Amino acid sequence: MDGDDEKPAGIAGYDPPRCLHELRVAAVPAPPVDLDTLCERPNDFFALSCPCGGERFTVASWWTEHFWLKNLVAGGPVTVRCERCGRASMIFDLAVHGHDAELGHFPPPAQTPRTDAFACPACQATSFDLVARFEHSPNNGAGEVIASPHGEPIAATDLFTWFSLLGRCGACGAWVTMASVCCA
């Protein structure tokens, strides 16, 4: 946050969900994009960077047109690849991450279509600065831990109800929503 004492609003206590643990993250304010949402719930935003220090990524998934945003969004697992070192990290899979997956509710079928790099709708570039957004139920408090159906502990930060991946194009600077997934 570049030395600012002000923290963005949210419930995660500035600890990201474990799906981001392969990357470096920093809590940030909301970027200037429209967000899908279930209702007025706490949101946490995390800027992503690679352990090598790289801050630009390509994003791979299979893509589908979003009904409201009118651009392509991830329709399957989301993998990011650091442009500096080439390290790839899966940061989201609906079958593994989020409220319903954590609690064993209605896991979606595994999907294995071909994946492609996301291209900026404005200029077709594939290099992005990334911010992950997690919406949480107002009933989940920071630091709270519950038991899964199998008895394993689940942190409240992993029970997010919506995941979004927001990217700022490295070529033209446009912000775009690359993933918008309801997880509950």
N, C-alpha and C positions, 0 to 999 in steps of 0.2 A: 504493500500500500504506500510505498515511497515515504515512510516516516509519518504518515498521518495518524493521529491518535483516534480519529473517528472510525468506528467499525460499521460496516454495512449491517442493516437489519436482517434478522433471520434467526433460526433456532438451533442451528448445528453447533453453536459454540465455536465456530470457525474451524471445526474438525470436519474434513470432507468425508463422504461415504467411502467405504473401502474399495469401491470400483476405481477410484483415482489413485490408489496408493503406489502405483508404479511411476507416478509422475510427481513433480513438484507443483504445489498449488499455493495460491494466495487469495484470500478473501478480497473481493472487489465489489463496488456498487454495480447495480444493474446496467448493462449496456443499453443503448437507444434502439431497442427492437420491440415489436409487439410480441406478447407471450400468450400461449394457450394456458389456461388455468382451470382448475376445478371450481374454485371460488377464491375469496380473499384469504389466502393462507400464507404462512411465512415462506420466504424464498431465500436460498443461499446461492451466491454466485462465486465461482472460483476461476481465476485465470490459471491456465495450464502452461507448464514449461517442462522440458525434459530434464532428467538428472544431469545431462551434459551441459545444461544452460541454454540450449536451443529453445526459442520461443515461437518458431514457425513450424506448422505441421501440414501434411496432407491428410485428408480424412477419407477413409474407405468404408463402404457399406453397400447394400443394394438400395436403390432410391425409388421413391414413389412420389407422385404429386400430392401435395398437401391441399386439402379442400378449401382452406381459408387463406393460407399464406400465398398460394398460387406459385410456389416454387417447389423443387424437389427437396425431400427430407429423407433421412435414413429410415429404411423399412426393415432393418435387421441389425445384427450386432455392429457396433461402431468401433473401428480401429483407427488410431492416429499414428502417423509416422513422422518422427522428428526429421526436419530437413537438414539439420547440422550433422547428426551422427547416424541416421537411418534406423534408429531403434523404433520398433512397433509395439504399441500397447493397446489391448482391447480395453476401452473405457466404459462400455455399456453393452449389455445383452439382456433383453427383456425376460429371457428364460432364467436368468441368474440374479439380476439386480432389481432393486425396488421393492415396494411394499408387498405386492402379491407374490412375487417370486420368493422373497424371504420367508413368507408365512406359508408357502406351499399351496397357494390358491391358484387354480387354473393356469398352470404353466403353459405357455404357448408351444406349439409344435416346433421342433428344430427346423430351421430353414437354411438351405445351402446354395442359394443362387449365386451367380458370379457377382463379385464386388468390383466397383470402380471408384476412382477418386472423385470427390465432389468438385464441381467447377462453379466458380462465382457466376451467378446469374447475370451480373452486370458486364463482366469482361472475360469470363471463361478461365481465369487463372485458378490454380489449384493450391496455392500457398496461403495459410491463414494463421492469425493469432486467435487463440481459442478461449472461450469462457464456458464452463459447464454450469448449468442452473439446476437446482434441486428444489422442488416444492415439497413441503412437509405438512402433515396434519397438524392442526393447532394443539392436538392432544399429546403429541410427542414432544417431550422437553429435552433440552440439551443435556447430554450425559446420561440420559435414561437408557436402561438396558432391559429387554424383556426376553423370555424364553421362546424359542422357536417351537413348532409342533413336535420336533424331535429332541427338545431339551437344550439345544445349544443357545448360547446368549446371542442376541441381536441388538446392536446399538441403534438408538433412535435415528441416528443420521443415515442408517442403511434402509430405513422404512420410508423412503421418499415416495411421494404419490405422483410426481411428474418429473421427467428428465428432459432437459433441452440442451442442445449444443449450439452455441452461438459463435460465429466466426467473423472476424474482420479481415477482409481480403488484403493480402500483402501487396497486391499490385495497384488496386484502385481505392482501397480504404473503405469500401462499402461493407456494412454489417448485414449479415444474413443468418436466418435460423436454419441450421443444418439437421437438427433432430428435434422432434417434439413428440414425446411419448408419454401417454397416461400409464401409470404403473399401479393403479389401485382401482 
